Amino acid sequence: MGSVKPALFGIIGYPLSTTWSPALHEAGFRACKLDHRFVSLPVAPARLRQSLEGLSLLGVKGFNVTVPHKEAIVPMLASASPLVRTLGAANTVLSRPKGWHGENTDVAGFATSLWRFERTLAAESAVVLGAGGAARAVVYALVKHLGMSAVLVVARRATQARELARWASSLFPTAAIAASSLSDTRSWRGAFREAALVVQATPVGMGGRGRVVPSAWKFNKRQIACDLVYGERTDFLKRAHKDGARAKDGSGMLLAQAALAFELFTGKSYPWRAIQKNLSRRGA
C-alpha cells in the first residue's frame, strides 16, 4: 500500500471487553494507505510494568491507555508531556529512542466534545462524578478550556475526591472547586440540582449495570448530562434523557481524543471525510 514501514499500535486496559479504538484507528490507517495494525491488549494491573517491557521487545510503536492504567503508568514512563505531568495521567504512549513517552489527549478530546455548549457552560457550575484519571482530565478541561467557575468532585472515596479538588484548586485558584463523598448524598444534592453540567466519569454503567445518581433524584431540562461511557445507554443517560436534559454519551470524547492520538502515532490528520464517505457508500 504505502511507502511507510508497517508498525504495530494498540490499546491497553483491563478488562477490554468492548473498545472502539481498534476499529477507529484501523479505518484511519486504511484511508491513509498505511499498513499499520492496531490491536487490543488486555493488561492486568499487576502486570503493567512487565507488559511495557514486552511491548517494547515486540516493537510496538505506540498505544492508547484506558482504565485502570492512566495514572499508574506515569511513573513508569521515560518521559512525558507537561500536561501529563500536570494531570498525573496519560492516555497515549509513544515509543521514543530513550523509552516510552506519555501524552494526554483526553483533555482536548473532552473539551472538543462540548465546544458547541461553550457559551452555555461559561461561568456556570458542574458536578463531576469520579476522581480517577479521566475525571482529572474532565475537571481540567471544564475550567481551563470551557471557563466553568465552579466544580464539585464527587467520588466513592472521599479522600480521592479531596485530593483531586486540592490539585485543581492549586492550578485554578479563582475557580470554586470542592469535593464530596458519593455516599453523602445530602452534601451534593443541591449542587447536582443547580449544575449546568453533570459528568459521569466512572466506569459505573458499563454493561448496563450500576447507578451513581440516587433513583429519586431528577435531572432538569436546562442541564447537560455527559457520561464518559460510550456505546451504551447507561442508567445515567436513560434518566437524563427521560427528565429532558441534553444527554450525551462518551463517543464524542472518544472520537476526538482518538483523532489526536492518531496524529501523534502517524503524523497525519485523522481522515474523517474519507471514512465518512466510505461508510455512506456502504449504507451505514
C-alpha positions as CSV (number, residue, x, y, z in Angstrom):
1,M,0.0,0.0,0.0
2,G,2.1,2.9,1.3
3,S,5.9,3.5,1.5
4,V,5.8,3.9,5.2
5,K,7.2,0.9,7.1
6,P,4.3,-1.1,8.8
7,A,4.0,-0.5,12.5
8,L,2.1,-2.1,15.4
9,F,-0.1,0.0,17.7
10,G,-2.7,-0.9,20.3
11,I,-4.6,-0.1,23.4
12,I,-4.0,-1.4,26.9
13,G,-6.6,-1.6,29.7
14,Y,-8.3,-4.2,31.9
15,P,-10.7,-5.5,31.0
16,L,-11.0,-4.7,27.3
17,S,-14.3,-6.4,26.5
18,T,-15.5,-3.6,24.4
19,T,-13.4,-0.8,22.8
20,W,-13.9,1.1,19.5
21,S,-10.3,2.1,19.3
22,P,-9.0,-0.7,17.0
23,A,-11.8,-0.1,14.5
24,L,-11.3,3.7,14.6
25,H,-7.5,3.5,14.1
26,E,-7.5,0.7,11.5
27,A,-10.1,2.6,9.4
28,G,-7.8,5.6,9.6
29,F,-4.8,3.5,8.5
30,R,-6.7,2.2,5.5
31,A,-7.9,5.6,4.5
32,C,-4.3,6.9,4.7
33,K,-3.0,3.9,2.9
34,L,-0.8,2.8,5.8
35,D,0.0,-0.9,6.5
36,H,-0.1,-0.4,10.3
37,R,-2.1,-2.5,12.7
38,F,-3.9,-1.6,15.9
39,V,-4.8,-4.3,18.5
40,S,-6.5,-4.7,21.9
41,L,-4.0,-5.7,24.6
42,P,-5.7,-6.6,27.9
43,V,-3.2,-5.9,30.7
44,A,-3.9,-6.8,34.3
45,P,-2.8,-4.1,36.8
46,A,-0.2,-6.4,38.4
47,R,1.5,-6.9,35.1
48,L,1.6,-3.4,33.8
49,R,5.4,-2.8,34.2
50,Q,6.2,-6.3,32.8
51,S,3.8,-5.6,29.9
52,L,5.6,-2.3,29.0
53,E,8.8,-4.3,28.7
54,G,7.1,-6.8,26.5
55,L,5.6,-4.2,24.2
56,S,9.0,-2.6,23.7
57,L,10.5,-6.0,22.8
58,L,7.7,-6.6,20.3
59,G,8.5,-3.3,18.6
60,V,5.1,-1.6,19.4
61,K,5.3,2.0,18.2
62,G,2.6,3.4,20.4
63,F,-0.6,2.6,22.3
64,N,-3.6,4.2,24.0
65,V,-4.2,3.7,27.7
66,T,-7.6,3.2,29.3
67,V,-8.8,2.2,32.8
68,P,-7.3,1.3,35.2
69,H,-3.8,2.3,33.9
70,K,-3.9,6.0,33.1
71,E,-2.4,7.1,36.4
72,A,-0.4,4.0,37.3
73,I,1.6,4.2,34.0
74,V,3.0,7.7,34.5
75,P,5.9,6.8,36.9
76,M,6.9,4.0,34.5
77,L,7.4,6.3,31.6
78,A,10.9,7.6,30.5
79,S,9.4,11.0,29.6
80,A,6.0,12.8,29.5
81,S,4.5,15.9,28.2
82,P,3.9,18.9,30.6
83,L,0.2,18.1,30.5
84,V,0.7,14.5,31.6
85,R,3.0,15.7,34.5
86,T,0.3,18.2,35.5
87,L,-2.5,15.7,35.3
88,G,-0.7,12.7,36.6
89,A,-2.4,10.7,33.9
90,A,-1.5,9.6,30.3
91,N,-3.8,8.1,27.7
92,T,-1.4,7.9,24.8
93,V,2.1,6.5,24.8
94,L,4.7,6.7,22.1
95,S,8.0,4.8,21.5
96,R,11.0,7.1,21.7
97,P,14.7,6.3,21.5
98,K,15.1,6.7,25.2
99,G,11.9,4.8,26.1
100,W,8.2,5.3,26.4
101,H,6.8,8.9,26.2
102,G,3.4,9.8,27.6
103,E,0.9,12.2,26.1
104,N,-2.7,13.1,27.1
105,T,-5.4,13.7,24.5
106,D,-8.3,13.3,26.9
107,V,-8.4,16.9,27.9
108,A,-8.7,18.3,24.4
109,G,-10.9,15.4,23.5
110,F,-13.4,16.2,26.2
111,A,-13.3,19.9,25.6
112,T,-13.9,19.3,21.9
113,S,-16.9,17.2,22.5
114,L,-18.6,20.1,24.4
115,W,-17.4,23.1,22.4
116,R,-20.8,23.7,20.9
117,F,-22.0,24.3,24.5
118,E,-19.1,26.6,25.4
119,R,-21.2,29.7,25.8
120,T,-23.8,27.9,27.7
121,L,-21.3,26.5,30.2
122,A,-19.0,29.5,30.7
123,A,-19.1,30.8,34.3
124,E,-21.5,28.0,35.3
125,S,-21.2,25.1,37.7
126,A,-20.6,21.4,37.2
127,V,-20.7,18.2,39.1
128,V,-18.1,15.6,38.2
129,L,-18.8,12.0,39.4
130,G,-15.5,10.2,39.8
131,A,-11.9,11.1,40.8
132,G,-9.7,9.0,38.6
133,G,-7.5,9.9,35.6
134,A,-10.5,10.6,33.3
135,A,-12.1,12.8,36.0
136,R,-8.9,14.8,36.3
137,A,-8.9,15.4,32.6
138,V,-12.5,16.5,32.7
139,V,-12.1,18.9,35.6
140,Y,-9.0,20.5,33.9
141,A,-10.9,20.9,30.6
142,L,-14.0,22.3,32.3
143,V,-12.1,25.2,34.0
144,K,-9.2,25.7,31.6
145,H,-11.0,25.3,28.2
146,L,-14.7,25.8,28.9
147,G,-14.4,28.5,31.5
148,M,-16.6,26.9,34.2
149,S,-16.4,28.8,37.5
150,A,-17.4,26.0,40.0
151,V,-16.8,22.3,40.0
152,L,-17.9,19.7,42.7
153,V,-16.0,16.4,42.6
154,V,-18.0,13.5,43.9
155,A,-16.3,10.1,44.4
156,R,-16.8,6.9,46.3
157,R,-13.5,7.5,48.1
158,A,-13.8,10.9,49.7
159,T,-10.0,11.2,50.2
160,Q,-9.5,10.8,46.4
161,A,-12.1,13.4,45.7
162,R,-10.5,15.9,48.1
163,E,-7.1,15.2,46.5
164,L,-8.4,16.0,43.1
165,A,-10.1,19.1,44.3
166,R,-7.0,20.4,46.1
167,W,-4.9,19.7,42.9
168,A,-7.4,21.6,40.7
169,S,-7.7,24.5,43.2
170,S,-3.9,24.9,43.1
171,L,-4.0,25.2,39.3
172,F,-7.1,27.4,39.1
173,P,-7.3,29.5,42.3
174,T,-10.1,31.7,41.0
175,A,-12.5,28.7,40.5
176,A,-14.6,27.2,43.3
177,I,-13.6,23.6,43.4
178,A,-14.8,21.3,46.2
179,A,-15.2,17.7,47.0
180,S,-17.8,15.3,48.4
181,S,-18.3,11.7,49.1
182,L,-20.7,9.8,46.8
183,S,-22.4,8.2,49.8
184,D,-23.1,11.6,51.5
185,T,-25.9,12.4,49.1
186,R,-27.2,15.3,51.3
187,S,-23.9,17.2,50.7
188,W,-24.1,17.2,47.0
189,R,-27.8,17.1,46.2
190,G,-28.0,20.9,46.0
191,A,-25.0,21.2,43.7
192,F,-26.5,18.5,41.5
193,R,-29.8,20.3,41.2
194,E,-28.1,23.7,40.3
195,A,-25.3,22.4,38.0
196,A,-25.4,23.3,34.3
197,L,-23.4,20.2,33.6
198,V,-23.2,16.8,35.3
199,V,-20.4,14.5,34.1
200,Q,-20.3,10.7,34.9
201,A,-16.6,9.9,34.8
202,T,-16.5,6.5,36.4
203,P,-16.8,3.0,34.8
204,V,-20.2,2.6,36.5
205,G,-22.9,1.8,33.9
206,M,-20.8,-0.3,31.6
207,G,-22.7,-3.4,30.6
208,G,-26.0,-1.7,31.7
209,R,-25.2,-2.2,35.4
210,G,-24.9,0.2,38.2
211,R,-26.3,3.6,39.3
212,V,-24.4,6.6,40.7
213,V,-27.2,9.2,40.9
214,P,-29.9,8.3,43.5
215,S,-33.0,7.0,41.9
216,A,-35.3,9.6,43.5
217,W,-33.3,12.5,42.0
218,K,-34.2,14.1,38.8
219,F,-32.2,16.0,36.1
220,N,-33.7,19.2,34.7
221,K,-34.2,20.5,31.2
222,R,-31.5,23.1,31.3
223,Q,-28.8,20.6,32.2
224,I,-26.3,18.8,30.0
225,A,-25.6,15.3,31.3
226,C,-22.5,13.6,29.9
227,D,-21.5,10.0,30.6
228,L,-17.9,9.1,29.5
229,V,-19.1,5.5,29.0
230,Y,-19.8,5.2,25.2
231,G,-21.8,2.9,23.0
232,E,-24.3,2.1,25.8
233,R,-27.5,3.6,27.2
234,T,-26.5,3.7,30.8
235,D,-28.9,4.3,33.7
236,F,-27.4,7.8,33.9
237,L,-28.2,8.6,30.3
238,K,-31.6,7.0,30.3
239,R,-32.7,9.0,33.2
240,A,-31.2,12.3,32.0
241,H,-33.0,11.8,28.6
242,K,-36.3,10.9,30.4
243,D,-36.1,14.0,32.5
244,G,-35.5,16.3,29.5
245,A,-31.8,17.0,30.0
246,R,-29.4,17.0,27.0
247,A,-27.9,13.6,27.4
248,K,-24.5,12.8,25.7
249,D,-22.5,9.6,25.9
250,G,-18.7,9.4,25.7
251,S,-18.5,8.8,22.0
252,G,-17.7,12.4,21.2
253,M,-14.8,12.5,23.6
254,L,-13.6,9.1,22.3
255,L,-13.6,10.2,18.7
256,A,-11.9,13.5,19.4
257,Q,-9.2,12.0,21.6
258,A,-8.6,9.1,19.2
259,A,-8.2,11.6,16.3
260,L,-5.5,13.4,18.3
261,A,-3.8,10.2,19.2
262,F,-3.8,9.1,15.6
263,E,-2.0,12.2,14.6
264,L,0.6,11.5,17.3
265,F,1.0,7.9,16.1
266,T,1.2,8.7,12.4
267,G,2.0,12.4,11.9
268,K,-1.2,12.6,9.8
269,S,-4.6,14.2,10.5
270,Y,-7.4,11.7,11.1
271,P,-9.2,11.2,7.7
272,W,-12.7,11.9,8.8
273,R,-14.1,12.8,5.4
274,A,-12.7,9.7,3.7
275,I,-14.0,7.4,6.4
276,Q,-17.5,9.0,6.4
277,K,-17.6,8.8,2.6
278,N,-16.8,5.1,2.7
279,L,-19.4,4.5,5.4
280,S,-22.1,6.3,3.4
281,R,-21.2,4.2,0.3
282,R,-21.9,1.1,2.4
283,G,-25.2,2.5,3.6
284,A,-24.1,2.9,7.2
